[in-house]
Amino acid sequence: MDQFLTFRPNSAIHSDNGAEFKSYEYKLLAMMFDLKLSMSRIDKSTNSSYIKGFWNSVEREVIKKIINIIQPVNIIYIYIKNFIIINN
């Protein structure tokens, strides 16, 4: 993932064999972004802990970026909304 939150061509996502990663919606989302899916072996708990740690750090970084984008937009929206209310 680059600084614009886009995936590079031929990117792969590795996960455990949880039900959420086998769902139709997950596979459809991966297909929309042209991502290859990779899963660890079943009943191999050591694989899962590394992947969960990786996705926790990705989630924290992406959420920080999204919040940093949303906060100024929300402030501008509130300002415009209040401006319209005051002037009407």
Legacy VTK file of the C-alpha trace (Angstrom):
# vtk DataFile Version 3.0
C-alpha trace
ASCII
DATASET POLYDATA
POINTS 88 float
0.000 0.000 0.000
1.426 3.387 -0.921
0.923 6.850 0.587
-2.347 7.275 -1.362
-3.848 4.158 0.245
-3.777 2.241 -3.040
-2.396 -1.227 -3.631
0.437 -1.893 -6.028
-0.236 -4.231 -8.980
-0.093 -7.944 -8.112
-0.409 -7.285 -4.370
-1.436 -10.172 -2.152
-3.285 -10.273 1.150
-2.384 -13.081 3.532
-4.810 -14.126 6.252
-5.726 -17.018 8.477
-8.637 -19.315 7.660
-11.233 -17.354 9.618
-14.792 -17.284 8.324
-14.590 -13.556 7.573
-11.736 -14.219 5.141
-13.668 -16.938 3.315
-16.778 -14.827 2.838
-18.143 -13.807 -0.539
-17.874 -10.102 0.361
-14.177 -10.412 1.231
-13.400 -12.234 -2.005
-15.419 -9.687 -3.989
-13.558 -6.776 -2.358
-10.215 -8.407 -3.145
-11.314 -8.929 -6.737
-12.390 -5.263 -7.045
-8.901 -4.125 -5.984
-7.168 -6.805 -8.080
-5.621 -8.442 -5.026
-4.502 -12.042 -4.715
-5.687 -13.921 -1.634
-3.367 -16.126 0.389
-4.299 -18.148 3.475
-2.235 -19.909 6.095
-2.502 -23.625 6.710
-5.438 -24.845 8.754
-4.688 -25.630 12.430
-1.365 -23.783 12.425
-1.826 -21.224 15.202
1.716 -19.822 14.917
0.954 -18.482 11.442
-2.124 -16.682 12.690
-0.391 -14.635 15.395
2.070 -13.030 12.971
-0.676 -12.137 10.511
-2.954 -10.749 13.226
-0.111 -8.568 14.507
0.576 -7.317 10.997
-3.082 -6.466 10.321
-3.401 -4.726 13.700
-0.543 -2.396 12.785
-1.955 -1.782 9.278
-5.361 -1.035 10.775
-3.888 1.486 13.235
-1.938 3.283 10.492
-4.829 3.399 8.020
-7.314 4.557 10.655
-4.935 7.367 11.666
-4.715 8.537 8.044
-8.481 8.378 7.582
-9.107 10.330 10.796
-6.556 12.956 9.746
-8.473 13.372 6.478
-11.977 13.314 7.976
-11.417 15.792 10.825
-10.722 18.869 8.639
-13.557 17.930 6.288
-15.929 17.615 9.236
-14.842 21.001 10.635
-15.454 22.656 7.254
-18.865 20.964 6.986
-19.925 22.217 10.444
-18.681 25.725 9.626
-20.654 25.852 6.351
-23.751 24.375 8.002
-23.647 26.978 10.791
-22.967 29.759 8.296
-26.061 28.806 6.306
-28.222 28.586 9.449
-27.045 31.990 10.708
-27.572 33.721 7.366
-31.054 32.308 6.665
LINES 1 89
88 0 1 2 3 4 5 6 7 8 9 10 11 12 13 14 15 16 17 18 19 20 21 22 23 24 25 26 27 28 29 30 31 32 33 34 35 36 37 38 39 40 41 42 43 44 45 46 47 48 49 50 51 52 53 54 55 56 57 58 59 60 61 62 63 64 65 66 67 68 69 70 71 72 73 74 75 76 77 78 79 80 81 82 83 84 85 86 87
